[in-house]
Amino acid sequence: MSLSDTILSLFLEKYNKEPFMVTAPGRINLIGEHTDYNDGFVMPAAVDKHIQFAVSKNESDLFTFYSVDYDKQISFGLDELKAGSHWINYLMGVVDGFRQRGFDIGGVDCVFGGNIPTGAGMSSSAALCCGFGFALNELFECELARLELAQIAQRAEHEFAGVRCGIMDQYASLFGKKESALLLDCRSLVHEYLPFHFPEIDVLLIDTKVKHTLASSAYNDRRAACEEGVSLLQKKNSTIHSLRDVTESDLESIRSLVSSNVFPKCQYVVNEIRRTQSAANLLKAKDLVGFGKLMFETHWGLSKQYEVSCEESDLLVALAAEFPRDVLGARQMGGGFGGCIINLVRKDAVEKYSLAVRKKYVVTFKKEPDFYSVNFSQGVHAIDKLNRS
Ligand code: GLA
């Protein structure tokens, strides 16, 4: 049975009425890591891994969710919205976001489930919030634009999950397009679609299965280090508002004034913003070889300057570099401290490469990595009756 059929039949069994159905994708990010909250550029794409929802109004004040993946049902009322790290808190955050904007959202019944691996840096939480927000927007006829839905989902992460994330994940989940990456300017919040049609290349994610428990506090710390750099630079030049406005020579001027922790963090971000712009030009010129080299550069910046990598990720990226014909680029993806490595691999070499990776990884870390080949897909959308899969 397909995912949407499973969700639909569970919903019908429980509620015996036709639901509104939505699918929300996870995302990859080709390049532009930790640049979104610095007003920089990112290059994500929505992928063919989803969370799907069957939702209907229930004419009460109660919100009831059944998670197929966790086989768990949880309900809450409007007076019970609170922060926390459970999936239910994210959904509470979305409801709160609509109410904050003045929408009189009432209760719903919802069954949801999906195939986005959690904690793998593929933004399952953004898919959860964006998909649910999209459903509320339709059911209660709020007429919010996709950007506003992305902002509600981002706010849920900030205020309900305590992660001061940027907007990349939510934006990619909502604005994704088949066979395209997005070049998003996180300052103007304007994007451009970059066609990504390379039939001979596989976008292969290798999941390290490393889940860092302190990842969210470490994430907030990185953001604080960037802000510290900016506030010092601002004292010298009031036209600087974020690391987007900063050049390498601006940075040099504060090298001796900031702690040894802050300088390399800011330097990484300034470099990564430029690198993402260069990568966009290479992609437009269909130069994936040049593009891949920049992905490797990003990885070592994330590892040595931004310090958000881990042994497992570093080993996989170093291994990728031993296959120069087969692997064009590789780097750790997402917030960091494990999760997935994104690799651009020649299709004819995927099997050989995956075998080599598995062998080395198992011998070194005594655990199996997971492999996912992904395709770039459409952003959050309703699933119509004829199109359930
Ligand atoms: C997480 C955040 C994003 C972004 C990335 C790092 O995925 O949710 O906003 O900052 O980390 O690029």
Residues whose N, C-alpha, C, O or C-beta is under 5 A from the ligand:
A	BS01	GLA	G32 E33 H34 T35 D36 C165 G166 I167 M168 D169 G334 G335
